[in-house]
Amino acid sequence: MRLTVEKLSSDDTYLDRVRLHRDFRGGIRIGQICRLSTPKANALVEVRGTNVSGQTIYMDQPMRRKLGLKLGDKPEFNLRRAYYWERLWWAANATDQTSALAAHMGLISLGLGALSLLLGLLSIWLTVR
């Protein structure tokens, strides 16, 4: 799909977010993490909606820089839902530190849970042996 790049509102800046009308999201729901690709680069983004029905995608300057775009460019975009591991990667490396902190805490909890399981299995093995 070919969309015109426009400036995102200041409320959405530094959130790794793009906004586009539902007609151009291809069934992707609001709030989902997706891989947005252009001929030059790609990035993981949170997709949000907009009431403007034109063929426009709104993104902040850091995202435009990451994708090698300028305001008014009309490149060919490809948008697909991110795989599970890509969503974890997005959260852990998010520009918004609130999202990154939550992802890091989740990964630490997962690691501690795995360690607890191993220690529990080890204690059972030592008891039975």
Steps between C-alpha positions, in 0.01 A plus 500: 500500500625847417440754778606860557721555806369770734599632843359323806348710779732592787295280739616189311867596465767251618252215537608288196151558361345568161144602420305408190136462404342155541457467121879474470574276799402176326295364790763586762333615820590816686781451750665204331874489447589467133798498268482804272723467194604744230740439212776660712445356850258344744399552863276357767217740579180522700212562259230750593206642309411844373177667390664641188396272213772597250788281391720638777723347764593711802835445671736697720842620397699219669291242311541690171874508559508127578315426175697755296194712417412869484168679536303476177677184372273239340688170519351155468419367850450142611333439837475160666426383852820438697595153613493427874879541541492824303237635741723409795793670326287812435395521864849443638651762268215750498581869496234547769674389818172393664453229236865399518495473879189281495658270241823473700309416817304235311817342360664500844188334645508238227866428574435473875206268435717274284771498767240410767372215286853363453575523872171327582573217256852470640369469857253230393773313316734517802220377732398207277855394421 
